[in-house]
Amino acid sequence: MAIYMGQIETSEIIVRTTQMEVYLGWALVWVWVWLALLATRSWWKSTANHGLRLPPGPWTLPIIGSLHHLAGKLPHCALRDLARRHGPVMLLRLGEVPTLVISSPAAAREVLKTQDPAFASRSLTVTMRVVTCDGRDIIFSPYGEYWRQLRKVAVTELLTMRRVRSFRAIREEEVATMLHHVERAAAAGTPMDMRTRLSAIVSDTTFRAVMGDRCKQRDVFLRELDSLVSLTSGLNPVDLWPSSWIARLLSGDLRRAKKNHAVVFQIIRDIVQEHLKGGGDEAEDLVDVLLKVHKDGGVDMLGVEAVIFVHIDN
């Protein structure tokens, strides 16, 4: 009797295990079907013309779009070959992002001069929205009243001939420092990487002109800035598929961009606070100029921070 009952219990366990395997299998099937439907919906939305007469372009694949046409070649070489087949005005889809490629002088003149107001606003990727505070700087701000205001500040305050000449001493000091290092290396017979040295002189000159000599976290700032530049200059999954929560979940680029952005802008805020407190007889730098513009109501504090960032970045 005990043996019989044991056999019954074993059979029930086997049946329940089989049922669980069946349920799990169907659950996995539905998950894959759901993901496939999401991918198809995203691809259809990115490739639909919506009644527009779009430029020609290479054939696309679901999800990746035209990315496979760029694989295995240098980007400019791949774009050149595609333009030879599809013409000087070509539409690519990088992931789900439509990208217009112009490759002739006539087409470039049409876009950059004749139709300039229509193309003046730059499209921001997800990463660039984080880096530029949602387009608050002079380069990536949308064409409109705010951009015109920043342009006026740049032309009349930041980039005047008098302002550029005021930083002559900084440029001369940095060049003299570089020549001194070159002289010492030549006397010792040791090689010097001039590319690194020239990059350092550009960054140091720009940093001193924008922020002065009061930044105690200069090395940290430049390191985080280099990391941000690297993140925004590549093809990040979150930028190629901005509507995909899977890309946001799996890609760490957006999290790193937010982290680097927080460090950089905290340093900028600390420097702004030091300038607001005053003290010292240091020469006027661009931060001082922007704070005067802010005091006069020309631009808000977030705009001041974004303009400072883009001046150092460029």
C-alpha positions in Angstrom: 0.0 0.0 0.0 2.9 2.4 0.9 4.6 1.5 -2.4 1.4 2.2 -4.3 0.9 5.6 -2.6 4.5 6.5 -3.3 4.1 5.8 -7.0 1.0 8.0 -7.1 2.8 10.9 -5.4 5.7 10.5 -7.8 3.3 10.5 -10.8 1.7 13.7 -9.5 5.1 15.4 -9.1 6.0 14.4 -12.7 2.7 15.8 -14.0 3.1 19.1 -12.1 6.7 19.4 -13.4 5.6 18.8 -17.0 2.8 21.4 -16.6 5.2 23.9 -15.3 7.6 23.3 -18.2 4.7 23.8 -20.6 3.6 27.0 -18.9 7.1 28.3 -18.9 7.5 27.4 -22.6 4.4 29.3 -23.5 5.4 32.3 -21.4 8.8 32.5 -23.3 6.9 32.2 -26.6 4.7 35.1 -25.6 7.7 37.2 -24.5 9.4 36.7 -27.8 6.2 37.5 -29.7 5.8 40.7 -27.7 9.4 41.8 -28.3 9.0 41.0 -32.0 5.9 43.1 -32.1 7.6 46.0 -30.4 10.6 45.8 -32.7 8.3 45.7 -35.8 6.3 48.7 -34.5 9.4 50.7 -33.9 10.8 49.8 -37.3 7.5 50.7 -39.0 7.3 54.0 -37.2 10.9 54.9 -38.2 10.5 53.9 -41.8 7.0 55.2 -42.5 6.9 58.2 -44.9 3.8 59.7 -43.5 2.9 61.1 -46.9 6.3 62.8 -47.4 8.5 62.7 -50.5 11.7 61.5 -48.9 15.1 61.3 -50.6 16.4 58.0 -51.9 18.5 55.7 -49.8 19.8 52.2 -49.4 17.6 49.3 -48.4 17.0 48.9 -44.7 16.6 46.1 -42.2 14.3 46.0 -39.2 15.7 47.4 -36.0 19.2 48.3 -37.3 18.0 50.3 -40.4 21.0 51.2 -42.6 23.8 50.4 -40.1 24.8 47.3 -42.0 25.8 49.5 -45.0 28.4 51.2 -42.8 29.9 48.1 -41.2 33.4 47.0 -42.2 34.4 50.4 -43.7 35.6 53.8 -42.6 32.4 55.9 -42.2 33.4 58.6 -44.8 34.3 55.9 -47.3 31.1 54.0 -46.8 29.1 57.2 -47.2 31.0 58.1 -50.3 30.2 54.8 -51.9 26.5 55.0 -50.9 26.3 58.6 -52.3 27.6 57.4 -55.7 24.7 54.9 -55.9 21.9 57.0 -54.4 22.8 60.6 -55.2 24.0 63.7 -53.4 20.9 63.9 -51.2 20.5 60.6 -49.4 18.4 59.3 -46.5 19.9 56.8 -44.0 18.3 55.3 -41.0 20.8 54.8 -38.2 18.8 52.5 -36.0 15.5 54.3 -35.8 17.0 57.8 -36.4 16.4 59.2 -39.9 19.7 60.9 -41.1 20.0 63.1 -44.1 23.4 62.9 -45.9 24.5 65.8 -48.2 27.5 65.2 -50.4 27.6 67.9 -53.1 28.4 71.6 -53.1 25.0 72.5 -54.6 23.1 70.5 -52.0 25.2 71.9 -49.2 24.5 75.4 -50.4 20.8 74.7 -50.5 20.8 73.3 -46.9 23.3 75.8 -45.3 22.3 79.0 -47.1 19.1 78.9 -49.1 17.1 76.8 -46.6 19.1 77.8 -43.6 16.2 78.7 -41.2 14.6 75.3 -41.9 17.8 73.4 -40.9 19.2 75.8 -38.3 18.0 73.8 -35.2 20.2 70.8 -34.5 18.7 67.5 -33.6 19.7 66.4 -30.2 20.4 62.8 -29.3 19.5 61.5 -25.9 23.1 61.8 -24.7 23.5 65.3 -26.1 20.4 66.4 -24.3 22.0 65.4 -21.0 25.4 67.0 -21.9 23.9 70.3 -23.1 21.2 70.7 -20.5 18.5 70.0 -23.1 20.1 72.4 -25.6 20.8 75.5 -23.4 24.1 76.4 -24.9 24.8 78.5 -28.0 25.7 75.6 -30.3 22.8 73.2 -29.7 20.0 75.6 -28.6 17.0 75.6 -31.0 16.8 78.4 -33.5 14.6 81.1 -32.0 14.6 84.0 -29.5 16.8 82.3 -26.9 19.4 81.4 -29.6 19.4 85.0 -30.9 19.9 86.3 -27.4 22.9 84.0 -26.9 24.3 85.0 -30.2 24.1 88.6 -29.3 25.9 88.0 -26.1 28.7 86.1 -27.9 29.1 88.8 -30.6 29.0 91.8 -28.3 30.6 90.5 -25.2 32.5 87.2 -25.5 34.2 87.3 -29.0 34.9 91.0 -29.5 38.4 92.0 -30.7 39.0 93.8 -27.4 38.1 90.6 -25.4 40.3 88.4 -27.5 43.3 90.8 -27.2 42.8 90.8 -23.4 43.8 87.2 -23.3 47.0 87.7 -25.1 49.1 87.5 -22.0 47.6 84.0 -21.2 48.4 82.8 -24.7 52.0 84.1 -24.5 52.6 82.5 -21.1 51.3 79.1 -22.3 53.4 79.2 -25.4 56.4 80.2 -23.4 55.8 77.3 -21.0 55.5 74.8 -23.9 58.7 76.1 -25.6 60.5 75.8 -22.2 59.5 72.1 -22.0 60.6 71.5 -25.6 64.0 73.2 -24.9 64.6 71.0 -21.8 63.6 67.8 -23.7 66.0 68.8 -26.6 68.9 69.5 -24.2 68.3 66.1 -22.5 68.0 64.3 -25.8 64.6 62.8 -24.9 61.7 62.6 -27.4 58.5 64.6 -26.9 55.0 63.9 -28.1 54.1 67.2 -29.7 50.6 66.2 -30.4 50.0 65.8 -26.6 51.8 69.0 -25.9 49.9 71.0 -28.4 46.6 69.6 -27.2 47.6 70.6 -23.6 48.4 74.1 -24.6 45.1 74.6 -26.3 43.1 73.2 -23.4 45.2 75.2 -20.8 44.8 78.4 -22.7 41.1 78.0 -23.1 40.6 77.0 -19.5 42.4 80.0 -18.2 40.7 82.4 -20.5 37.2 81.1 -19.6 37.6 80.3 -15.9 40.8 82.1 -14.8 43.3 80.4 -12.5 40.9 79.8 -9.6 39.8 76.3 -10.4 41.2 73.8 -7.9 39.7 70.8 -9.6 41.1 71.6 -13.1 42.5 68.0 -13.7 39.2 66.4 -12.6 37.2 68.7 -14.8 39.3 68.0 -17.9 39.2 64.2 -17.3 35.4 64.2 -17.0 35.2 66.5 -20.0 37.2 64.1 -22.1 34.9 61.3 -21.0 31.8 63.3 -22.1 33.4 64.0 -25.5 34.1 60.3 -26.0 30.5 59.4 -25.1 28.9 62.0 -27.5 31.2 61.3 -30.4 30.3 57.6 -30.9 27.2 55.6 -31.9 25.6 54.8 -28.6 22.7 52.3 -28.5 20.5 54.8 -26.6 21.1 57.4 -29.3 20.4 55.0 -32.1 17.2 53.6 -30.5 15.9 56.5 -28.3 12.4 55.1 -27.9 13.6 51.7 -26.7 13.7 51.1 -23.0 15.7 48.0 -23.7 18.6 50.1 -25.1 18.3 52.4 -22.1 18.4 49.4 -19.8 21.3 47.6 -21.4 23.5 50.6 -22.3 25.6 52.2 -19.6 26.5 55.2 -21.8 23.6 57.3 -20.6 24.3 56.6 -17.0 28.0 57.5 -17.5 27.0 60.7 -19.3 24.7 61.7 -16.4 27.5 61.0 -13.9 30.2 62.9 -15.9 27.7 65.8 -16.5 27.0 66.0 -12.8 30.7 66.2 -11.9 31.5 68.8 -14.6 28.6 71.1 -13.8 29.2 70.9 -10.1 32.7 72.2 -10.7 31.3 74.9 -12.9 28.8 75.9 -10.2 31.6 76.1 -7.6 33.7 78.3 -9.9 30.7 80.6 -10.5 30.1 80.9 -6.8 33.8 81.8 -6.3 33.4 84.5 -8.9 30.2 85.8 -7.3 32.0 86.1 -3.9 34.7 88.1 -5.6 38.1 88.6 -4.0 41.5 88.8 -5.5 42.9 91.1 -8.2 42.8 88.7 -11.0 42.0 89.8 -14.5 38.4 89.6 -15.8 37.7 86.3 -17.5 34.7 85.0 -19.5 32.9 83.9 -16.3 32.9 87.4 -15.0 31.5 88.7 -18.3 28.7 86.1 -18.3 27.8 87.0 -14.7 27.5 90.6 -15.7 25.2 89.6 -18.6 23.2 87.4 -16.1 22.9 90.3 -13.7 21.5 92.5 -16.5 18.9 89.9 -17.2 20.5 88.8 -20.5 20.6 85.0 -19.7 19.6 82.8 -16.8 22.1 80.9 -14.6 21.6 77.6 -16.3 22.4 79.3 -19.6 25.5 80.8 -18.0 26.7 77.4 -16.9 25.9 75.8 -20.3 27.8 78.6 -22.2 30.8 78.2 -19.9 30.8 74.4 -20.6 30.6 74.8 -24.4 33.4 77.4 -24.5 35.7 75.0 -22.7 34.5 72.0 -24.7 35.3 73.8 -28.0 
